[in-house]
Amino acid sequence: MEPHVRGTAALHVADSGIVDYAAMAQKMAKRVREHGWKIQLETEVRELDSTSNNVFLSTTAGEIEARQVINCAGLYADRVAEESLDAQIVPFRGEYYELVPEKRSMCQNLIYPVPNPEFPFLGVHFTRMIDGRVECGPSAVLAFAREGYRLSTVNWKELWETVTYEGFHRLAARHWKQGARELLQSMSKRAYLSAARRLIPELHMDDIVASRTGVRAQVLHSNGDLEDDFLIQKSGRVVNVINAPSPAATSALNIGRHIVQDHVGVSSGTLSA
């Protein structure tokens, strides 16, 4: 099935696949609006005040009053939930390459390595996209800002919060070699290619080109452990979705159902309505 891949053994997951998640999100937004609900974009939450009966949000778009709030603020979820959270979000930038068009035949499906159980990051892998492109990546390097989509983007205040956090000190002491390797991959295409060739050894420098980047909102506990599972906590009338790793997008509908039924307390019949 994948003649260009090197390995000693493999598992074939026949029902594995991908979707156009941007299109899926647009469709969900359309259905929300069709039911008469509002989606307020480009709105920053400045303050949250929860009482026994209501939650009051102070935002850049004005004041909002709600019976309950579900905090899915991603890179800033810990700040929204800071009063009830003994952990901190540390941003990790994931950098992708993609195969040039004439080399896309080297990957026919989705090719993943065996994960390292010490890290919630899967490592460099290959994904054939909906439009036929083949992505390679991502890396996992510490971002110097919560929205640090480039190596050159630095937010000194946010970086200081990260490097002075006791959990980061413990993580760095334990895994500094892995961190150095990831940083080298970020700075060197040759190092990135070396990681990719562990799966497809036929690849050469000209076979991959730089693609997109993303920033992962990774929860780091004060003891230096990286959270590798979903972390959902309820505090009064606020449900905090603090860590939502892969496959968060794939599982979005089931995660939403779980949050509403188990944390907010709405029945499945009400959900369907």
C-alpha positions as semicolon CSV with decimal commas, in nm:
position;residue;x (nm);y (nm);z (nm)
1;M;0,000;0,000;0,000
2;E;0,288;0,236;0,077
3;P;0,592;0,100;-0,110
4;H;0,809;0,406;-0,038
5;V;0,777;0,375;0,341
6;R;1,040;0,206;0,554
7;G;0,945;0,023;0,871
8;T;0,964;-0,305;1,056
9;A;0,588;-0,341;1,102
10;A;0,269;-0,145;1,052
11;L;-0,099;-0,129;1,146
12;H;-0,355;-0,065;0,875
13;V;-0,653;0,138;0,999
14;A;-0,899;0,097;0,715
15;D;-1,149;0,359;0,831
16;S;-0,892;0,632;0,895
17;G;-0,943;0,949;0,696
18;I;-0,955;1,327;0,694
19;V;-1,212;1,597;0,620
20;D;-1,204;1,958;0,502
21;Y;-1,238;2,096;0,855
22;A;-1,265;2,460;0,743
23;A;-1,569;2,363;0,533
24;M;-1,708;2,163;0,825
25;A;-1,674;2,464;1,058
26;Q;-1,847;2,689;0,807
27;K;-2,133;2,441;0,780
28;M;-2,172;2,424;1,158
29;A;-2,172;2,805;1,176
30;K;-2,442;2,816;0,907
31;R;-2,661;2,577;1,107
32;V;-2,610;2,779;1,426
33;R;-2,723;3,096;1,250
34;E;-3,019;2,917;1,090
35;H;-3,141;2,835;1,442
36;G;-3,137;3,204;1,530
37;W;-2,816;3,214;1,732
38;K;-2,540;3,471;1,696
39;I;-2,170;3,415;1,634
40;Q;-1,967;3,714;1,752
41;L;-1,628;3,710;1,582
42;E;-1,314;3,914;1,663
43;T;-1,428;3,967;2,021
44;E;-1,189;3,959;2,316
45;V;-1,306;3,862;2,663
46;R;-1,163;4,115;2,907
47;E;-1,323;3,997;3,231
48;L;-1,546;3,717;3,356
49;D;-1,760;3,736;3,670
50;S;-1,958;3,430;3,776
51;T;-2,239;3,438;4,030
52;S;-2,469;3,163;4,159
53;N;-2,724;3,238;3,884
54;N;-2,541;3,401;3,594
55;V;-2,210;3,467;3,424
56;F;-2,120;3,820;3,317
57;L;-1,864;3,870;3,041
58;S;-1,696;4,202;2,971
59;T;-1,583;4,197;2,607
60;T;-1,462;4,433;2,337
61;A;-1,809;4,403;2,184
62;G;-1,990;4,498;2,504
63;E;-2,135;4,321;2,804
64;I;-2,277;3,968;2,774
65;E;-2,491;3,791;3,033
66;A;-2,533;3,413;3,021
67;R;-2,666;3,131;3,233
68;Q;-2,358;2,923;3,158
69;V;-2,032;2,972;2,971
70;I;-1,815;2,714;2,796
71;N;-1,456;2,837;2,774
72;C;-1,284;2,700;2,464
73;A;-1,036;2,988;2,435
74;G;-0,749;2,774;2,308
75;L;-0,419;2,951;2,365
76;Y;-0,585;3,173;2,628
77;A;-0,809;2,914;2,797
78;D;-0,590;2,909;3,107
79;R;-0,624;3,284;3,150
80;V;-1,002;3,264;3,134
81;A;-0,992;2,977;3,387
82;E;-0,697;3,096;3,594
83;E;-0,883;3,103;3,924
84;S;-0,950;2,728;3,909
85;L;-0,642;2,598;3,724
86;D;-0,315;2,466;3,866
87;A;-0,141;2,452;3,529
88;Q;-0,038;2,679;3,243
89;I;-0,070;2,672;2,867
90;V;0,265;2,670;2,691
91;P;0,250;2,741;2,316
92;F;0,429;2,502;2,081
93;R;0,466;2,597;1,716
94;G;0,414;2,320;1,462
95;E;0,585;2,378;1,128
96;Y;0,483;2,186;0,818
97;Y;0,646;2,108;0,488
98;E;0,473;1,949;0,191
99;L;0,583;1,727;-0,093
100;V;0,633;1,892;-0,432
101;P;0,361;1,783;-0,681
102;E;0,581;1,534;-0,869
103;K;0,663;1,351;-0,543
104;R;0,312;1,323;-0,399
105;S;0,286;0,962;-0,519
106;M;0,528;0,867;-0,239
107;C;0,237;0,888;0,005
108;Q;-0,100;0,736;-0,086
109;N;-0,276;0,755;0,250
110;L;-0,195;0,876;0,603
111;I;0,144;0,764;0,734
112;Y;0,210;0,796;1,107
113;P;0,508;0,690;1,321
114;V;0,488;0,504;1,649
115;P;0,441;0,778;1,913
116;N;0,677;0,838;2,202
117;P;0,464;0,782;2,515
118;E;0,660;1,052;2,702
119;F;0,531;1,326;2,469
120;P;0,184;1,424;2,346
121;F;0,342;1,524;2,013
122;L;0,326;1,261;1,743
123;G;0,633;1,373;1,549
124;V;0,679;1,419;1,176
125;H;0,421;1,226;0,973
126;F;0,263;1,240;0,627
127;T;-0,096;1,333;0,549
128;R;-0,260;1,327;0,207
129;M;-0,496;1,625;0,210
130;I;-0,842;1,663;0,055
131;D;-0,699;1,857;-0,244
132;G;-0,427;1,598;-0,314
133;R;-0,141;1,781;-0,142
134;V;0,076;1,578;0,096
135;E;0,176;1,751;0,417
136;C;0,480;1,651;0,618
137;G;0,508;1,744;0,984
138;P;0,465;1,904;1,220
139;S;0,761;1,982;1,437
140;A;0,696;2,086;1,798
141;V;0,912;2,378;1,905
142;L;0,850;2,623;2,188
143;A;0,683;2,935;2,049
144;F;0,809;3,269;2,183
145;A;0,452;3,407;2,192
146;R;0,109;3,253;2,234
147;E;0,037;3,351;1,876
148;G;0,394;3,300;1,762
149;Y;0,337;3,156;1,418
150;R;0,690;3,254;1,312
151;L;1,026;3,189;1,479
152;S;1,086;3,565;1,473
153;T;0,761;3,650;1,658
154;V;0,839;3,728;2,022
155;N;0,606;3,851;2,297
156;W;0,844;3,919;2,583
157;K;0,576;3,921;2,851
158;E;0,430;3,586;2,742
159;L;0,776;3,436;2,694
160;W;0,871;3,547;3,046
161;E;0,556;3,380;3,182
162;T;0,666;3,055;3,017
163;V;1,035;3,048;3,109
164;T;0,972;3,148;3,473
165;Y;0,700;2,885;3,525
166;E;0,815;2,606;3,758
167;G;0,656;2,343;3,536
168;F;0,864;2,462;3,241
169;H;1,185;2,441;3,446
170;R;1,109;2,079;3,529
171;L;1,013;1,995;3,171
172;A;1,329;2,157;3,033
173;A;1,553;1,977;3,283
174;R;1,396;1,645;3,189
175;H;1,370;1,681;2,810
176;W;1,615;1,951;2,698
177;K;1,773;1,723;2,439
178;Q;1,437;1,663;2,267
179;G;1,368;2,037;2,278
180;A;1,705;2,112;2,119
181;R;1,632;1,862;1,838
182;E;1,297;2,023;1,769
183;L;1,451;2,370;1,760
184;L;1,718;2,246;1,519
185;Q;1,443;2,108;1,293
186;S;1,277;2,449;1,301
187;M;1,595;2,627;1,196
188;S;1,734;2,371;0,952
189;K;1,555;2,219;0,653
190;R;1,820;1,948;0,643
191;A;1,740;1,844;1,001
192;Y;1,366;1,843;0,918
193;L;1,433;1,627;0,612
194;S;1,628;1,383;0,828
195;A;1,321;1,334;1,049
196;A;1,096;1,286;0,745
197;R;1,334;1,032;0,592
198;R;1,289;0,802;0,889
199;L;0,956;0,716;0,726
200;I;1,028;0,780;0,356
201;P;1,405;0,742;0,302
202;E;1,388;0,829;-0,071
203;L;1,313;1,196;-0,001
204;H;1,567;1,464;-0,097
205;M;1,600;1,835;-0,017
206;D;1,421;1,945;-0,333
207;D;1,127;1,712;-0,266
208;I;0,983;1,920;0,021
209;V;0,888;2,287;0,043
210;A;0,786;2,497;0,344
211;S;0,412;2,508;0,408
212;R;0,189;2,637;0,690
213;T;0,247;2,668;1,063
214;G;0,019;2,630;1,363
215;V;0,046;2,687;1,737
216;R;-0,065;2,419;1,980
217;A;-0,217;2,523;2,313
218;Q;-0,042;2,267;2,532
219;V;-0,122;2,238;2,903
220;L;0,186;2,199;3,121
221;H;0,141;2,101;3,486
222;S;0,351;2,247;3,766
223;N;0,528;1,910;3,811
224;G;0,662;1,932;3,453
225;D;0,420;1,684;3,297
226;L;0,264;1,765;2,961
227;E;-0,110;1,691;2,958
228;D;-0,172;1,432;2,686
229;D;-0,549;1,400;2,724
230;F;-0,853;1,625;2,716
231;L;-0,870;1,847;3,024
232;I;-1,223;1,970;3,097
233;Q;-1,309;2,126;3,432
234;K;-1,623;2,289;3,567
235;S;-1,613;2,585;3,802
236;G;-1,958;2,706;3,902
237;R;-2,140;2,805;3,585
238;V;-1,826;2,799;3,371
239;V;-1,701;2,488;3,190
240;N;-1,333;2,520;3,097
241;V;-1,204;2,319;2,801
242;I;-0,838;2,377;2,874
243;N;-0,656;2,105;2,682
244;A;-0,801;1,973;2,357
245;P;-0,529;1,783;2,170
246;S;-0,560;1,588;1,849
247;P;-0,807;1,447;1,753
248;A;-1,006;1,745;1,885
249;A;-1,122;1,850;1,538
250;T;-1,213;1,498;1,431
251;S;-1,402;1,441;1,754
252;A;-1,553;1,791;1,785
253;L;-1,917;1,682;1,769
254;N;-1,875;1,407;2,028
255;I;-1,671;1,634;2,254
256;G;-1,943;1,898;2,232
257;R;-2,208;1,640;2,317
258;H;-2,004;1,520;2,615
259;I;-1,953;1,873;2,747
260;V;-2,318;1,970;2,719
261;Q;-2,459;1,646;2,860
262;D;-2,206;1,573;3,135
263;H;-2,095;1,920;3,239
264;V;-2,376;2,157;3,146
265;G;-2,652;1,904;3,217
266;V;-2,864;1,925;2,902
267;S;-3,036;1,606;2,784
268;S;-2,973;1,452;2,442
269;G;-3,334;1,525;2,350
270;T;-3,277;1,894;2,407
271;L;-2,956;1,872;2,205
272;S;-3,141;1,722;1,911
273;A;-3,404;1,995;1,926
